[in-house]
Structures are given as structure tokens and as C-alpha cells.
């Protein structure tokens, strides 16, 4: 019976690892954001209690960072598995590409497996937006944290294009945590 419990514990660990990883990455993200806001004198405004655990399907933005001249409205978009590719389509959908490896005759071959395309939610970046911020420059940021291996865009015709952090997709800047922290460090 103890062997069965041991196997069950191993299975729970392996299946839950991506979510444990996501939780710890988000806690690290929260600490880094609070630190840069404290050192630069910015204000971090939360829109709900567990703001750092925001989910990609929730429609409201998770927090705001107010600088002297800008307001960053940030929505969190998590990728639990690092070895995936996040692909944005021109029609407002996204999909996740995973890879399966087959080992044969001493070499490995990776095959991509694309998820079913999902409609990108229309995020409400003005949820709990303050009137005093109307004079500041708004920035809508989709913070992918934990981050995937890479971001891509699929145009309506042609090949996939590799996206860099900071590029705009569906009216939002796609950022990783290091890119957002660099933007905050250089913001006025």
C-alpha cells in the first residue's frame, strides 16, 4: 500500500509541477515589481486581493503601476510550461505549441503539437481606473509570466514571425518581466 501512495505522490508532483512553478514565479514577480516601485517612487495599485495570481481568462486587468507621466495597466498571462511557444493569430486568437520528443536510433526528434486556437479575451484595462490618471500616458501591457520559450505572430498569409518583448498585439504590449522592469527603470 505504501508503494501505491509513493506512486500517487510522484504523479501529483509531476502533474502539479507546472502550477507550483507558476505560483513561485508570480511571487518572485510580485517582489520584483514592489521593489522597483519602492526604489523609483512609483505607486502600485492592485485591482483585486490576489492580484499577482491573475489568470489569462479573467477579463479585468490585475494591477496598475503609476509613474510620474505614465500609467501601466497590466494583465497577467501565465504559461505554466517553459518549453512552449505562445502564438498570436491575426484574427484575435492565440494558441500554444507544445513539443513531443521521439527517441529513435540514438537521436531525438521534436514534433510540434498545436493547441486548438482560443479567442483572445477582450481585457478591460480601465477597470478601477482613476480620474487623476487621465492626464498621464496610458500603456496596456500583457505581462507573460511565467514566460514561454518564445512569442510568435501568425499573419493571415505567410509564415510565422518571431515577436520580441514590447511589440504590440491586439492593442497590448507583450512583455516579459525583465522587459517590464527595464521599462519601469527608464520611465519618467
C-alpha positions, 0 to 999 in steps of 0.5 A: 500500500505504501508503494501505491501512495509513493506512486500517487505522490510522484504523479501529483508532483509531476502533474502539479509541477507546472502550477507550483512553478507558476505560483513561485514565479508570480511571487518572485514577480510580485517582489520584483515589481514592489521593489522597483516601485519602492526604489523609483517612487512609483505607486502600485495599485492592485485591482483585486486581493490576489492580484499577482495570481491573475489568470489569462481568462479573467477579463479585468486587468490585475494591477496598475503601476503609476509613474510620474507621466505614465500609467501601466495597466497590466494583465497577467498571462501565465504559461505554466510550461517553459518549453512552449511557444505562445502564438498570436493569430491575426484574427484575435486568437492565440494558441500554444505549441507544445513539443513531443520528443521521439527517441529513435536510433540514438537521436531525438526528434521534436514534433510540434503539437498545436493547441486548438486556437482560443479567442483572445479575451477582450481585457478591460484595462480601465477597470478601477481606473482613476480620474487623476490618471487621465492626464498621464500616458496610458500603456496596456501591457500583457505581462507573460509570466511565467514566460514561454520559450518564445512569442510568435505572430501568425499573419493571415498569409505567410509564415510565422514571425518571431515577436520580441518583448514590447511589440504590440498585439491586439492593442497590448504590449507583450512583455516579459518581466525583465522587459517590464522592469527595464521599462519601469527603470527608464520611465519618467 
